[in-house]
Each structure stands twice: as C-alpha cells, then as structure tokens.
Amino acid sequence: MRALVLIHRWLGVAFCLLFSMWFATGVVMHFVPYPSLTEAERVAGLAPIGAGSLRNGPAAAVAVAGIHDATRVRLLSRPDGWVYLVQGGSIVRAVHAADLSPAAVQSERLALAIAVEHARRRGIDPSRAALGELADYDQWTVPNGLDPHRPLYRIALNDEAGAELYVSSRTGEVVRDTTRRERAWNYVGSVAHWIYPTALRRNWRAWDMTVWTLSLVAAFTALAGAVLGVLRTRLDHGRLTSPFRGWHAWHHWLGLGCMVFVLTWIFSGWLSMDHGRLFSTGKLTAAEESRLLDVPAWKDLPGLLTGVVSADALEIEWFGFAGRVYRRERLGFTSQRLSMAGEPASAVRERLRSDELTAGAMRLSPACGVAEPLDAGEPYSVTRSMPGAPVYRFVCGGEWFHVDSGNGAVLEKLDASRRSYRWLYGALHTLDFPVLVSRPTLRTFAITLFCGLGFVFSITAVVIGWRRIRRKSPHS
C-alpha cells in the first residue's frame, strides 16, 4: 500500500498538468480538428483540363518517371500545362504531358501561380498572395502523409481569413490549407494534445517514443489512483465516506465519479500511439497489394489510354484494380465517369460494380466472399472518395477488406486485432459508438461533459501537487 501511495503521489505531481492539458485540449480538438485539405476542397481548386488530345499516354509517363510498379497515374492542369502524376507506393513523380520532361516545381513564381489559381477557383481572394517560404516542415505540415511532397511552398494569401496554402514541390499540387482561426485554436488543441512542437514531431521516431512513454506512465498513474481511491473509501452506517478533507476529498470523490472515463480515456489515448506494437496496422501485405492493385505492364496497355481529353474533366486518373486498368474522369466532387480499358463507351458508369470488386476478392483467395456495400450506420465505416460511391467490404476468412468503389482504393484491412483496436481506441477515445455517432449533438455533449469533469478532477491534483511541492521546498 505504501508503494502504491508513493507511486500515485509523485507521479501525480509530475503528470497532473499533463492530465489537465489533455482533457482541456481534447474538447478543443472536437470542435476544431487539425488543419487538412479535404477532398471537396482539393477538387474545388482543380482547373478544368480543357479539350485537347494526348500525344503521350500514361504508359510513356510511367516509363519516363521510372516507377515501374506504378499503380496510379493522374493527369491534371497546371498554369504550366498538363502534367502527369505517377504514383507507386509512397513515391510520386510529376512529368509534363507535352514532352515528358520533369515537372517538379522549382520556381517560386510557378508555386505562387498554382496557389493563386487554386484559391480563385475556391472563391478565395488571392490578390495579395505572396510566397512565405520553401521548407521541409513547419507546424502544420509535420504529418508523415506529406512526406512524398517535401519540401513545400507556403503561400500566404493575406486575405481576411488569413488563409495559407501549401504547394508540393514534387507534384505542384496544393496539399494543405490553414486559416488564422485554425492555427490559433490548434495551438491550444491538437499541437498541445499530441505534444506536436515542430522540432520534436519532425523526427517521427523520437516523437512516437516520447508520447508513447508519457501516455503509458500516465495510464499507470491513473490506475494507481483508481485502486487507492476504491481502497480508501469506507462504509460508515450505510453511507460511503472519505478519510480526506479539503482538496484531497474533492480529488477523491471526483476521481471515483469519473474513474471509468479517466481510465478508459487515458488507456485509449496510449493506444492511439500503438503503431503496430500490440495491434495490427490495417495495411495490406506486399502479396495482397500485388494481387489486388496489380496493373499489367503499362507499355502493353491498349492505345485508347491516349486520345481525346474531355473538356469538362477536372482530373483524369488511370488506376489498376484486380489486374485491370480503369480510367476515371473527375467532373466534380460528387460526379465522375469511370470506364475500363477496352470497354465500349456505353459501359461508362460512376463507380466500380460489385462484381468487379468481388473479382478482386477472388484474386486474394477463393475463400473470399462477395463484396457487399457498407450500411450507413456501419460501425467500421470509413471515409470515401466521393459522396454516392459506397465503400464495399469483402470477407476472407477472419479478415475484412474495405474498398472504395469510387477509385478502387483499398482503404483498410481489418483482422481480429484491428477490429479490437477500433473499439479499444476509436470508441473509447472519441466516443464514436454508433448510438452517439447517429446523434452528433448528444455525442458533443458527452465529450464536453466527460472531458470537463476530467479537467476539474485534474485541477484538484494540480492544487494538491503544488501544495506538496511548496511544503518540500527549502525556501517555502
């Protein structure tokens, strides 16, 4: 018991401010998430490709880019002409469609022109836009998903909202946007909550180990307090009593009142840093990726991959799925045309059919079931590329695969480990239980209430810790 008291006392002193910060910033994050460029914003900023014909097809772009295992090729319009973006794994390279020359952005003027065009198409005033800097990292571009695009041009639009756009030096795409309001709130939200100072977060391994360790010790601190809180409670003449007085009594009763939430929230917060330590990651194996996203040799594809470009297309993408190549013309955020290489024009549709997705499942294993669309209330639902294009699931033994019918992307693989992780982390930490997700106002109330109680509880620990430190100080 003495050891437990000492552990909780001094770890509590060390971690009380961290606990209070996590609860307070958790509420902020619910209302103002970390800055990102949504798919709707990305598509809205695309310039129409315009009518014309392709002399050099995607196969030629793949050959010049040198990514021979490329699974996707996109064509889009930039101020300097049509550009192919060739992607294989985490590598993306840009090639001019006209002459197949490298199309990486090496000019500040071009980066500025790309940002101005993007802003104008989204209805943002770009008249005072100016280049901020070219840098690998800043506070809003540290996530690893932007690694293929570094360094990034930061363009300050100097508009009323204080918007800033980030242009990839590798592809010329706008890959992130922020506003003054987002940046201000995120300093007291995501940046503090995730312990995200740029100097630490740019080194992923150092950041990962730092936050994982702090979260684990915090979980032990909370567990020790919960055990002590229960053991110190007494039953006196039919009523529960506490041996403490003043701030200690408040800490005791509040701790008992929100004990379940504090324990599950701190524990699930630690699990957010798992990254494959205890649970699977949800990523495909190399063999699974090869079978599902396999693309025949690009040089052997039929000539119809070149030819006339539709005047109303904002982006054209060629991608492989289940050994076939599809052409996807994006017309807007909610509409597109999809066809398979070699199909007649009458076969054009908006998304992949169930039988095509099932064919992909059969390539994984004959034991795989038929692809079925996820229901609207599906607790394992994932973000789709466009509204109206359902996400499909096919089950292969104990493994589930989720595929976006809009672009053929395999969004996630859910084995038993990953399904457990979804509930132990996602549900416990963000309260995205189906009953609450379908009632967003109730979910917001629950998050605010529980985090508010956790914050008040943590403040009592701060007061107690401060008083204990002052008593131990030789100058107090």
BELNOR-V117903 format. One record per helix or strand of 2 or more residues. SS is the DSSP state (alpha for helix, beta for strand). FROM is the first residue (numbers start at 1). TO is the last residue. Records with the same first field share a line. If there is no record, write none. Layout:
SS = FROM-TO + FROM-TO
This chain:
alpha = 2-31 + 39-44 + 58-65 + 108-121 + 144-149 + 180-187 + 190-193 + 198-201 + 204-231 + 246-257 + 259-271 + 286-292 + 298-300 + 303-305 + 345-347 + 354-364 + 416-430 + 434-437 + 440-472
beta = 52-54 + 72-78 + 81-88 + 91-96 + 130-135 + 152-156 + 164-168 + 174-178 + 233-236 + 239-242 + 307-309 + 315-321 + 324-330 + 336-340 + 372-373 + 391-396 + 399-404 + 410-414
